[in-house]
């Protein structure tokens, strides 16, 4: 809110949360009834009045229009080219701007009320086109609307109104398209009175038309979104061929100075009033030219990921901001009404997305200790998890991943970390296939296995220490490996045995530990004594990975602690327990997949990574950051070998750079 909120600051439907669109339900139902069900009076032979249905489509169109601008802006600014303001966007700004559609709801209600209650012939039966009305709305906007807005805006910058209302809008230095409509409720009422002048004038003189109303509101939304998009794209030749255009058409760089200078560029969409009254910022032209000449920056690090499910594409940063800022819940995606709406309205995007190419989704910056500033990008392979398991899809996915590595290497990227299934053993041998195919690669390919193992080992040690402090028996704190024995699992077993922790491994999996059991120091160290090969030994600490079944989950003893070393939470695919609303057992404890809490020096983080909480990132993503910051030589890829294990090294580096283990149990 504003620094000193005034009256009518809060929106009336804020307590409704996501159900706020229900406030439009009475008007929508009345419109449907009036349009299609109510019989016309005998003295009214004009047929159906489609105005209400037009207003309903107008509300939906404005929401879609704004969402397109949001995604476009986030995509363009993540690539850094033509970006205007370099300030980061954090979760605080996302939360503050989550009510961007309140403005559309408010105006929709007022339009419906105007149509129903204004006793004027022009308030109903809108024709499709009226030339005189369109000319009138253009003239009224250029005159009264722009003039009144200019002076209203200057008044809102007076300290009395600024602290009570307008400071809420200026809390966002690096703007997004939705920043344009982030104002307190009372301030929006002031703007509506100004913008209603041309609309009501057309209604009262009966020159209104559907094209005029739709075109005017879309023009206002277009200019608002464009001015706040934080990237410059208006070509300079427009102002060269049409010199007067700079007085009636503003640019994103012109508007950005409002949020950095505060006392200049007050005009709405037409800068001529700033020229007339001497409030034009002198640096507007320089900032415009500088933004257009800006080159796309090559990041130090690229993290390559992919969506989890078709619905999760809307949880990416370039998707729906409100969803991207919250952890993705894969357990009950169909029980949420807004997810059902998303599937119904945006399903064509799923189809197009799954046949696209890799794209940039997010940009971050990190200030390390003594290493300067490191820039990072997240690239997304447009394929979902289930496609990685289909043999006929792997060839295409492999080519996409390989092309991303080559593109990053050509762009001068130093490190590329493989996230989720992009580093699968079946797909590319934990990234080794790309290195063998292209031995000339300068980029370092990282699979993150060492840091993932380090986090799991740290969690296990903490659990054991807590158990010992309560005087539990030694056999109750033995770690047991359940699931597919991977590169990460082997590193965990080696590290635990070296630390004197007893580890139980299913005897059927002994072949997977051949490298470990035949190592030179196996007989002469504590590894031989601490590695237990058994099928009937049960422990209170289960280290679980891919292949851990639902049956094993249900057979686990009470008070079992599940610590996953897999990329995905294994219980996402489990069924709900009988008479419960979730898939967790209340008598057990669950830890998150390997992840770390990021430090404040990692900036421009305003979205959650899949199912992880805010400002928590997976070990595989953090591992790439560490290799870029520390400038370690060589790749981290390929099959497991004792010589590749560097758990202590990556663990110390992560703590040194401010990362902290995310070792809180998952709420059941």
Phi, psi and omega in degrees: 000178178294164183297329178221077191306135178265189180291151181059034177280322184277141176286139185299328184260017178304319180297343181284342180063227181292345181269016185295336179293348178293341178294340177274349186303314180301322181288323179294314180297319178296323180294316180297317180296313183295323186281316191249337189251327183284131180287143179289146175293157183296331183268008180239106184249022183274358178084201184286141174264106184271011184297317182296318178296323176299317179296323178296315177295328178296317179299313181296318181297322180292322178296314180295318179301314180294321180295323176299318178294322179299310182295318180298315181296316181293324177293314183292317182288335177291336178272351171076340181290136179064014177291142186265303182251131184267004180296145181282158172249126183243179183298329180299319179290321178299316179296321181293330185256012181290343181262031183298335181274358176300324179298320180291321178297314181300310182293325176298316178299316182294324177294317178298317180295320178299317181294325186274323191250343180285116183279066184221135184304327183286354182277356180218170179054055179295130170285167180287320186219136169219112183297318182296324178292322179293317177298319181295319183291327177294314182293320180292327178289315181295330181266268187301317185295307182297320181294311181293322179297319181304312183284329174295318179296318177296322178294323180292342176272358171291143191302329181293307180284330182296315182290335183267336184224294196288340179297335177299318179292320184278004173294339179264110179278308173273110190270160169235165181307322182288345177300335184301328186248016179271091179221158172298160183303315181297323179292323178296325177297321177298314180295322182297322178299320180291311183289340181282348183304306181291327181292312180292327177298317178295323180295314185290328178261011173059041175246011183288150176212161180297320180296320181294313181294311181297313182296320182293314181292324177291326175297314179299315179295318180300312182292321177299311181294317180298317183294337182252010188282349174066021168218143184265130180219357179288116184292143182292336182294339176299317180283338177288315181280332181232080185302327182288349183296331183291347178270343183237003182218114181271170181238162177302322179292324176300314183288329183299334180292339174297325185270351177248332181253327172075333185246018180221170175054063182275343188298159180285276179243348185241105185295356185300330180288331173291323176294320183294317186259010171072030179249015179285128179290130184292340182267007183300312182294320180296318180294322178298311180292323180294320181293322180289329181276354184294133180267153178291128184276142176270121182286161174283331186223142172235130173253123184258117182229189178202160178292155179277310179228167177304326181287336185289350178295334178281351177266357173291163183299327181276002179270229180274120187301320182293327178281321182295334183275001179236152178300143180279121180261105182273356186281322182226060183290340185266355183271358183257128187297326183286333175290324177296319178296319180298314180299319183289320185274328189245016181300329177299330179294326177302314182296313180294323182297319185287356178238019179265191180244169183301139182220162179275131183244337186204151179228133178227164175225147183225133176252102182274177180279108174073009182243004181078197184263129179249129178262146185222150175226150173251122177256143184243125170277119187284061176222144182266167187302318184296334179289334178290340181269354181268119182304325182285351180261341189296324180299314179294319178296318181298322179291324177296315180295316181297318178296321178298320179295317180292321178296318179294320179295320179294327180281357178088015178292138183275321186224140172231121179259137182266119182255155178051230187274003177291348179244025183298147180295321179288329183284310187213017179063045182058039176088353185289331182300322182290325180290321179291323180287332183226076182294346181275003182301133174267334180290147179262123181266128187237129176260353173072012186294324183293316181290323177300316178295321181298320180293317179296317178299318179298319178297318180295317180298319178297319179296317180295317179296320178295322179292320180293329179291340177260011175063036174284160181290154184298318184294345180280349181242022172283137180274135182239127180273124178231127180118186182295132180276109183251184177300319178294318181297318179297318179295323178296313181299314180300313183294319180293316179298321178295335179267007177083016179265132180281134184236129179260130179233136177303134183297333179291347181257014185297329180298329179291341180257021183300317180297323181288314185286341179258007180294158187300324185263014182297315183282332187262006182233183181285352182297317182299321183280336186261351179266114184252123178257107186204152177252348184239020179262128181243141182232167178273350180243113179252119176263108193247147179221191180304138183099349176289120190267164177294327178295317177297323179299317182284335180276351182298144180297163175298151179065022175289142178253117180262120178238105184280147171244012182273167177290322184250148171297118187296330185283356176300328182267000180281155177279160176295142176290155181298132178064022177231167182255004179218179184264001181272148172272131183290341182265011180231167180241137184238133175257160179285162169300157185307119183205165180223149174280128186275152180280164177299337181289348173271111192249169181064040177254109182226018177218156180269146177272101179055239185271359184281151180292177179298140178057034171234130182234153182293156180299325183291328178283318179294326181301321177295322178298317181296318180293326178289318182290320182275345181056045176291148182274155173079173180267163169238088186203179177085184182289165183286141169207151184300330182290338181273351183283122179221050184299312183297323182293312182289328179294316179296320180294321180296317178292324180297322182271008172097000176285146179230144183295138174268088188247022177278135176300146178290130178299128182270000000 
